[in-house]
Amino acid sequence: MSKQTVLGRVAQLAKANINALLDQAEDPQKMLDQLIRDYSNNIAEAEEAVAATIGNLRLMEQDHQEDLDAAKEWGEKALAASRKGDELRAGGRTEEADRFDNLAKVALGRQLQSEKEARTAEPTIAAQTEVVGKLRSGLDQMKAKLSELQAKRDELVARAKSAQAQNRMMDAVKSIDVLDPTSELSRFEDKVRREEAKALGKQELAASSLDAQFEQLDALGDQAEVEARLARLKAA
């Protein structure tokens, strides 16, 4: 997979408008589950690509450092050979001095070559470093989106379950002929009041009958007294 392909995919996924997708979905929960699976797979794929890109960058950095080390080493060898040549020439050993000077030139040529290779690699290393930074940033965005998706999915599932429970309750309520409890109490109260009125009526009837009986007894007593007085008058 090329770096450009990975970057393009990361950018596309990072810019995904989750809310718009949910608005268009017939079954948001299933769509979120699918999006989570897709994101997880793409993150794993992108992580492998990023790891490979970082590995290549580290190899280039190692090669660059080896070129710098080699340039330094060849420079030291050139200096040593040149000093040896100067020493031999001062002692009148011109032929040997020339040989060491030639060795110094060879070392300087190697140094120059190593420096060129190091300079040539530097723009590529800089570009690759920038690519790695973008890939890592894209991965962070993808992981943030994945966390957002997972949270949205959990919230949606909880809301769906709550809505289903409420709908089941309302359906159960509709299936039962619910009576108005206040009207039932009112009818029961009327019945009690009628019974109470009936009892009061019976009490009044009983009371009036008892009074009549006592009045009758009083009348009999008066008549007996009259008869007794009449008898006493006739006996006198």
C-alpha positions as CSV (number, residue, x, y, z in Angstrom):
1,M,0.0,0.0,0.0
2,S,1.5,3.4,-1.0
3,K,1.8,6.2,1.5
4,Q,-0.5,8.4,-0.6
5,T,-3.3,5.7,-0.4
6,V,-2.9,5.4,3.3
7,L,-3.0,9.1,3.8
8,G,-6.1,9.4,1.6
9,R,-7.9,6.8,3.5
10,V,-7.0,8.3,6.9
11,A,-8.2,11.7,5.7
12,Q,-11.4,10.3,4.4
13,L,-12.2,8.4,7.5
14,A,-11.2,11.2,9.8
15,K,-13.6,13.6,8.0
16,A,-16.6,11.2,8.1
17,N,-19.8,13.0,9.3
18,I,-21.3,10.5,11.7
19,N,-24.4,12.5,12.4
20,A,-25.3,12.8,8.7
21,L,-24.8,9.0,8.2
22,L,-27.1,8.3,11.2
23,D,-29.8,10.6,9.8
24,Q,-29.8,8.7,6.5
25,A,-29.7,5.2,8.0
26,E,-32.9,3.1,8.3
27,D,-31.3,1.2,11.2
28,P,-28.8,3.4,12.9
29,Q,-27.7,0.7,15.4
30,K,-26.7,-1.7,12.6
31,M,-25.0,1.0,10.6
32,L,-23.0,2.0,13.7
33,D,-22.0,-1.6,14.3
34,Q,-20.8,-1.8,10.7
35,L,-19.0,1.5,10.9
36,I,-17.2,0.4,14.0
37,R,-16.1,-2.8,12.3
38,D,-14.9,-0.9,9.2
39,Y,-13.1,1.7,11.4
40,S,-11.4,-1.0,13.4
41,N,-10.2,-2.8,10.3
42,N,-9.0,0.4,8.7
43,I,-7.1,1.4,11.8
44,A,-5.4,-2.0,12.0
45,E,-4.5,-1.7,8.3
46,A,-3.3,1.9,8.7
47,E,-1.2,1.0,11.8
48,E,0.6,-1.6,9.7
49,A,1.3,0.9,7.0
50,V,2.5,3.5,9.5
51,A,4.8,0.9,11.2
52,A,6.3,0.0,7.8
53,T,6.8,3.7,6.9
54,I,8.4,4.4,10.2
55,G,10.7,1.3,9.7
56,N,11.8,2.6,6.3
57,L,12.5,6.0,7.8
58,R,14.6,4.5,10.6
59,L,16.6,2.6,8.0
60,M,17.2,5.8,6.0
61,E,18.3,7.6,9.1
62,Q,20.7,4.8,9.9
63,D,22.2,4.9,6.4
64,H,22.5,8.7,6.7
65,Q,24.2,8.4,10.0
66,E,26.6,5.7,8.5
67,D,27.4,8.1,5.7
68,L,28.2,10.9,8.2
69,D,30.3,8.6,10.3
70,A,32.1,7.3,7.1
71,A,32.8,10.9,6.0
72,K,34.2,11.7,9.4
73,E,36.4,8.6,9.4
74,W,37.7,9.2,5.8
75,G,38.5,12.8,6.8
76,E,40.5,11.6,9.7
77,K,42.3,9.1,7.5
78,A,43.1,11.8,4.9
79,L,44.5,14.0,7.7
80,A,46.7,11.2,9.0
81,A,48.0,10.3,5.6
82,S,48.7,14.0,4.7
83,R,50.6,14.5,7.9
84,K,52.6,11.4,7.3
85,G,53.4,12.6,3.8
86,D,54.5,16.0,5.2
87,E,56.7,14.2,7.7
88,L,58.3,12.0,5.0
89,R,58.8,14.9,2.7
90,A,60.5,16.9,5.4
91,G,62.9,14.0,5.8
92,G,63.7,13.9,2.2
93,R,61.7,10.8,1.4
94,T,59.8,12.3,-1.4
95,E,58.6,9.1,-3.1
96,E,57.0,7.7,0.1
97,A,55.6,11.2,0.8
98,D,53.9,11.2,-2.5
99,R,52.4,7.8,-1.8
100,F,50.9,9.0,1.5
101,D,49.6,12.2,-0.2
102,N,47.9,10.0,-2.8
103,L,46.4,8.0,0.0
104,A,45.1,11.3,1.5
105,K,43.6,12.2,-1.8
106,V,41.8,8.8,-2.0
107,A,40.5,9.3,1.5
108,L,39.3,12.7,0.7
109,G,37.5,11.4,-2.4
110,R,35.8,8.8,-0.2
111,Q,34.9,11.5,2.3
112,L,33.4,13.6,-0.5
113,Q,31.4,10.7,-1.7
114,S,30.0,9.9,1.7
115,E,29.1,13.6,2.3
116,K,27.2,13.6,-1.1
117,E,25.3,10.5,-0.2
118,A,24.4,12.0,3.2
119,R,23.2,15.3,1.6
120,T,21.2,13.4,-1.0
121,A,19.4,11.4,1.6
122,E,18.5,14.4,3.8
123,P,15.5,15.7,1.7
124,T,14.1,12.2,1.5
125,I,14.4,11.7,5.2
126,A,12.7,15.1,5.9
127,A,9.8,14.2,3.5
128,Q,9.5,10.8,5.1
129,T,9.5,12.3,8.6
130,E,6.6,14.6,7.5
131,V,4.7,11.7,6.1
132,V,5.1,9.7,9.3
133,G,3.8,12.7,11.3
134,K,0.7,13.0,9.1
135,L,0.1,9.2,9.3
136,R,0.3,9.4,13.1
137,S,-2.0,12.4,13.2
138,G,-4.4,10.6,11.0
139,L,-4.4,7.5,13.2
140,D,-5.1,9.6,16.2
141,Q,-8.1,11.1,14.4
142,M,-9.3,7.7,13.4
143,K,-9.0,6.4,17.0
144,A,-10.9,9.4,18.2
145,K,-13.7,8.8,15.7
146,L,-13.8,5.2,16.7
147,S,-14.3,6.2,20.4
148,E,-17.0,8.6,19.3
149,L,-18.7,5.9,17.3
150,Q,-18.6,3.4,20.1
151,A,-20.0,6.0,22.6
152,K,-22.8,6.9,20.1
153,R,-23.6,3.3,19.5
154,D,-23.9,2.6,23.3
155,E,-26.1,5.7,23.8
156,L,-28.3,4.7,20.8
157,V,-28.7,1.1,22.1
158,A,-29.7,2.3,25.6
159,R,-32.2,4.8,24.1
160,A,-33.6,2.1,21.9
161,K,-34.1,-0.3,24.7
162,S,-35.8,2.4,26.8
163,A,-38.1,3.3,24.0
164,Q,-39.0,-0.3,23.4
165,A,-39.8,-0.8,27.1
166,Q,-42.0,2.3,27.1
167,N,-43.8,1.1,23.9
168,R,-44.4,-2.3,25.4
169,M,-45.9,-0.7,28.5
170,M,-48.2,1.6,26.5
171,D,-49.3,-1.3,24.4
172,A,-50.1,-3.3,27.5
173,V,-52.1,-0.4,29.0
174,K,-54.1,0.0,25.8
175,S,-55.0,-3.7,25.8
176,I,-56.8,-3.4,29.2
177,D,-60.1,-1.7,29.7
178,V,-59.0,0.7,32.4
179,L,-61.9,2.0,34.5
180,D,-61.8,5.4,36.1
181,P,-61.2,4.7,39.8
182,T,-62.7,8.0,40.9
183,S,-66.0,7.1,39.2
184,E,-66.1,3.7,40.9
185,L,-65.5,5.4,44.3
186,S,-68.2,7.8,43.6
187,R,-70.7,5.1,42.8
188,F,-69.7,3.2,45.9
189,E,-70.1,6.3,48.0
190,D,-73.6,6.8,46.7
191,K,-74.5,3.3,47.6
192,V,-73.2,3.8,51.1
193,R,-75.1,7.0,51.5
194,R,-78.3,5.2,50.4
195,E,-77.7,2.5,53.0
196,E,-77.1,5.1,55.6
197,A,-80.3,6.9,54.7
198,K,-82.2,3.7,54.9
199,A,-80.9,3.0,58.3
200,L,-81.8,6.5,59.5
201,G,-85.3,6.0,58.1
202,K,-85.7,2.7,60.1
203,Q,-84.4,4.4,63.2
204,E,-87.0,7.2,62.9
205,L,-89.8,4.6,62.3
206,A,-88.7,2.6,65.3
207,A,-88.6,5.7,67.4
208,S,-92.1,6.9,66.4
209,S,-93.6,3.5,67.1
210,L,-92.1,3.4,70.6
211,D,-93.4,6.9,71.4
212,A,-96.9,5.9,70.3
213,Q,-96.8,2.9,72.6
214,F,-95.7,5.1,75.5
215,E,-98.4,7.6,74.8
216,Q,-101.0,4.7,74.7
217,L,-99.8,3.6,78.1
218,D,-100.1,7.1,79.5
219,A,-103.7,7.2,78.2
220,L,-104.6,3.9,79.8
221,G,-103.2,5.2,83.1
222,D,-105.4,8.3,83.1
223,Q,-108.5,6.3,82.3
224,A,-107.8,3.9,85.2
225,E,-107.4,6.9,87.6
226,V,-110.7,8.3,86.4
227,E,-112.5,5.0,87.1
228,A,-110.9,4.8,90.5
229,R,-112.0,8.3,91.5
230,L,-115.5,7.5,90.2
231,A,-115.7,4.4,92.4
232,R,-114.7,6.4,95.5
233,L,-117.4,9.0,94.9
234,K,-120.1,6.4,94.7
235,A,-118.8,4.7,97.9
236,A,-119.1,7.9,99.9
